[in-house]
Amino acid sequence: MSARYHLNDLSALLRGKKVAIVGLGGTGSFILDSVARTHLDQIALFDDDKVHLHTIFRWPGFIPGAIGKLKVEALATHYDQWHSGIVPVAERITADNVVSLRDFDFVFVSVDEGPARLLIVDWLSANNIPFVDCGMGLNRSTVGLSGFVRITGTDREAFDNNRGTVRLPVENAKADEYRKQAQIPELNALNANMAVIRFKQHFGLLDRESDATSIIFDTVTFEMDRAREPR
């Protein structure tokens, strides 16, 4: 629909580009929902998990019969109606196969494990492959839920500046704490949209003035905190 708004010159900036989405939970699925509406040549989906009951409450829309199927297969079949070139890869990215990300023009990282995040983002930034790493946390407070939504990227500076901080955590939370970290679709969608905006800024579809390497949105204050200097 780019022609309707006289934006063919901008939307064409994504023609021929290939992106990967690593992790197809709540945030990753909303990323797919957005980038499937672009002129990308290929969208590869990396995840080895199956669809569970809680999964469908985090995904956009509803995919009948998805429970029990591999996430990447269910999503690829559904979004193939929107966009050709969606490639499901039923694999978890590890040190053994991270090299499979080498041919992509951009990678969205939406995993929930700190060591996996460290491995992937370290490798991507060391190999000059632009990325956006996503994250969120939500806890019960005395008056409701409070939390944050975060994106970090897109280069080695972003990795070096934020590694090991709340902006790019590289360790897992304790098991009991992790289970308190609820996910709700509006925050998954916000996380994904922040990541997609940063992705479109990278390729020039959206203007950008901030040089922030990481941005955190606080759900309580409704404010965004931007990181620029090494931490």
C-alpha positions as CSV (number, residue, x, y, z in Angstrom):
1,M,0.0,0.0,0.0
2,S,3.0,2.3,-0.2
3,A,1.8,3.9,-3.4
4,R,-1.4,5.0,-1.7
5,Y,0.7,7.3,0.5
6,H,3.4,8.1,-2.1
7,L,6.1,6.3,-0.1
8,N,7.4,3.9,-2.7
9,D,10.9,5.4,-2.6
10,L,11.1,4.8,1.2
11,S,9.5,1.3,1.3
12,A,11.8,0.2,-1.5
13,L,14.8,0.7,0.9
14,L,13.9,-2.8,2.3
15,R,13.7,-4.6,-1.0
16,G,16.2,-7.4,-1.3
17,K,17.0,-7.3,2.5
18,K,16.9,-10.4,4.6
19,V,16.2,-10.3,8.4
20,A,16.1,-12.9,11.1
21,I,13.9,-13.0,14.2
22,V,15.5,-15.1,17.0
23,G,12.9,-16.1,19.5
24,L,9.2,-16.2,18.6
25,G,7.5,-15.6,21.9
26,G,5.3,-12.6,22.6
27,T,7.7,-10.0,21.4
28,G,9.2,-11.9,18.5
29,S,5.7,-12.7,17.1
30,F,4.7,-9.0,17.2
31,I,7.9,-8.1,15.4
32,L,7.0,-10.6,12.7
33,D,3.5,-9.1,12.5
34,S,5.0,-5.7,11.6
35,V,7.9,-6.7,9.3
36,A,5.6,-9.0,7.3
37,R,4.0,-5.8,6.0
38,T,7.2,-4.6,4.4
39,H,9.1,-5.3,1.2
40,L,11.7,-7.5,2.8
41,D,13.0,-10.3,0.6
42,Q,13.2,-12.9,3.4
43,I,12.2,-13.2,7.0
44,A,13.8,-16.2,8.8
45,L,12.3,-17.4,12.1
46,F,14.5,-19.1,14.6
47,D,13.0,-21.0,17.6
48,D,12.8,-24.6,18.6
49,D,9.9,-24.4,21.0
50,K,6.3,-25.4,20.6
51,V,3.2,-23.4,20.9
52,H,1.7,-23.7,24.5
53,L,-1.6,-22.4,25.9
54,H,0.1,-19.3,27.3
55,T,1.8,-18.6,24.0
56,I,-1.5,-17.8,22.2
57,F,-2.3,-15.2,24.8
58,R,1.0,-13.3,23.9
59,W,0.7,-13.6,20.1
60,P,-1.1,-11.1,17.9
61,G,-4.4,-12.4,16.6
62,F,-5.3,-16.0,16.8
63,I,-4.0,-19.0,14.8
64,P,-6.5,-21.9,14.9
65,G,-4.9,-25.3,15.8
66,A,-1.5,-23.8,16.7
67,I,-1.2,-25.4,20.1
68,G,1.3,-28.2,20.0
69,K,2.9,-27.2,16.7
70,L,6.4,-25.7,16.4
71,K,6.1,-21.9,16.8
72,V,8.1,-21.2,13.6
73,E,5.9,-23.6,11.6
74,A,2.6,-22.2,12.9
75,L,3.7,-18.6,12.3
76,A,5.3,-19.2,8.9
77,T,2.2,-20.9,7.6
78,H,-0.1,-18.1,8.9
79,Y,2.0,-15.2,7.7
80,D,2.8,-16.8,4.4
81,Q,-0.6,-15.4,3.4
82,W,0.8,-11.9,3.9
83,H,4.4,-12.2,2.8
84,S,6.4,-14.7,0.7
85,G,9.9,-15.6,1.8
86,I,9.1,-16.5,5.4
87,V,11.5,-19.3,6.4
88,P,10.9,-21.3,9.5
89,V,14.1,-22.7,11.2
90,A,13.2,-24.9,14.1
91,E,16.5,-24.4,15.9
92,R,17.8,-22.7,19.0
93,I,20.7,-20.5,18.3
94,T,23.8,-21.8,20.0
95,A,27.6,-21.6,19.6
96,D,27.3,-24.5,17.1
97,N,25.0,-22.7,14.7
98,V,25.2,-19.0,15.4
99,V,27.2,-18.7,12.1
100,S,23.8,-19.3,10.3
101,L,23.0,-15.6,11.0
102,R,25.9,-14.4,8.9
103,D,24.0,-13.7,5.7
104,F,21.3,-11.5,7.2
105,D,21.1,-7.7,6.9
106,F,19.5,-7.3,10.3
107,V,18.7,-9.6,13.2
108,F,16.0,-9.1,15.9
109,V,17.0,-10.8,19.2
110,S,14.0,-11.6,21.4
111,V,15.3,-14.4,23.7
112,D,14.7,-14.6,27.4
113,E,18.0,-16.2,28.4
114,G,20.9,-14.0,29.4
115,P,23.7,-16.4,28.2
116,A,22.0,-16.9,24.9
117,R,21.6,-13.2,24.5
118,L,25.3,-12.6,25.2
119,L,26.4,-15.3,22.7
120,I,24.1,-14.0,19.9
121,V,24.7,-10.2,20.3
122,D,28.4,-10.6,20.9
123,W,28.7,-12.6,17.7
124,L,26.5,-10.3,15.6
125,S,28.2,-7.1,16.7
126,A,31.7,-8.6,16.2
127,N,30.7,-9.5,12.7
128,N,29.2,-6.1,11.9
129,I,25.6,-7.4,11.5
130,P,23.2,-4.8,12.9
131,F,20.7,-6.0,15.5
132,V,18.1,-5.0,18.1
133,D,18.0,-6.9,21.3
134,C,14.6,-6.7,23.1
135,G,13.6,-7.2,26.7
136,M,11.0,-6.5,29.3
137,G,10.2,-7.1,32.9
138,L,6.9,-6.9,34.8
139,N,6.4,-7.4,38.5
140,R,3.5,-7.1,40.9
141,S,3.8,-4.0,43.1
142,T,1.5,-2.8,46.0
143,V,-0.9,-1.1,43.6
144,G,-0.7,-3.2,40.4
145,L,1.9,-4.2,37.9
146,S,5.1,-2.2,37.3
147,G,7.9,-2.8,34.8
148,F,9.9,-1.7,31.8
149,V,10.3,-2.4,28.1
150,R,13.8,-2.2,26.6
151,I,15.6,-2.2,23.2
152,T,19.4,-2.1,22.7
153,G,21.3,-2.0,19.5
154,T,22.5,-1.8,16.7
155,D,26.3,-2.2,16.7
156,R,29.4,-3.1,18.7
157,E,29.2,0.2,20.6
158,A,25.8,-0.7,21.8
159,F,27.1,-4.1,23.0
160,D,30.2,-2.7,24.6
161,N,28.4,0.2,26.3
162,N,25.5,-1.9,27.8
163,R,26.8,-5.5,28.3
164,G,26.1,-6.8,31.8
165,T,23.7,-4.0,32.7
166,V,19.9,-3.9,32.9
167,R,20.1,-2.6,29.3
168,L,21.8,-5.8,28.1
169,P,21.6,-8.5,30.8
170,V,23.8,-11.5,30.2
171,E,22.7,-13.7,33.2
172,N,19.5,-15.4,33.9
173,A,17.2,-14.2,36.8
174,K,16.7,-16.7,39.6
175,A,14.0,-19.3,38.7
176,D,11.5,-18.0,41.3
177,E,12.1,-14.4,40.2
178,Y,11.7,-15.2,36.5
179,R,8.4,-16.8,37.1
180,K,7.2,-13.5,38.6
181,Q,8.0,-11.7,35.4
182,A,4.7,-11.6,33.7
183,Q,4.2,-10.8,30.0
184,I,1.1,-9.1,28.7
185,P,0.4,-8.4,25.0
186,E,0.4,-4.6,25.1
187,L,3.9,-4.6,26.5
188,N,5.1,-7.3,24.1
189,A,3.6,-5.3,21.3
190,L,5.3,-2.1,22.5
191,N,8.6,-3.9,22.8
192,A,8.3,-5.1,19.3
193,N,7.2,-1.8,17.9
194,M,10.2,0.0,19.5
195,A,12.5,-2.6,17.9
196,V,10.8,-2.2,14.5
197,I,11.1,1.6,14.7
198,R,14.8,1.2,15.4
199,F,15.1,-1.2,12.5
200,K,13.4,1.2,10.1
201,Q,15.6,4.0,11.4
202,H,18.7,1.9,10.6
203,F,17.6,1.6,7.0
204,G,16.4,5.2,6.6
205,L,12.7,4.7,6.5
206,L,12.2,6.7,9.7
207,D,14.2,9.7,10.7
208,R,16.5,9.6,13.7
209,E,18.2,12.2,15.8
210,S,19.0,10.4,19.0
211,D,22.3,8.6,19.3
212,A,21.1,6.4,22.1
213,T,22.4,2.8,22.1
214,S,19.6,1.7,24.4
215,I,16.1,2.9,25.4
216,I,14.0,1.9,28.4
217,F,10.4,2.7,28.8
218,D,9.1,2.7,32.4
219,T,5.5,1.6,32.6
220,V,4.9,3.6,35.9
221,T,6.3,7.0,35.0
222,F,5.5,6.7,31.3
223,E,9.0,8.0,30.5
224,M,11.8,6.8,28.3
225,D,15.4,6.7,29.5
226,R,18.1,6.8,26.8
227,A,21.6,5.6,27.2
228,R,24.4,7.3,25.2
229,E,27.6,7.1,27.2
230,P,29.5,4.0,28.1
231,R,28.2,2.5,31.4
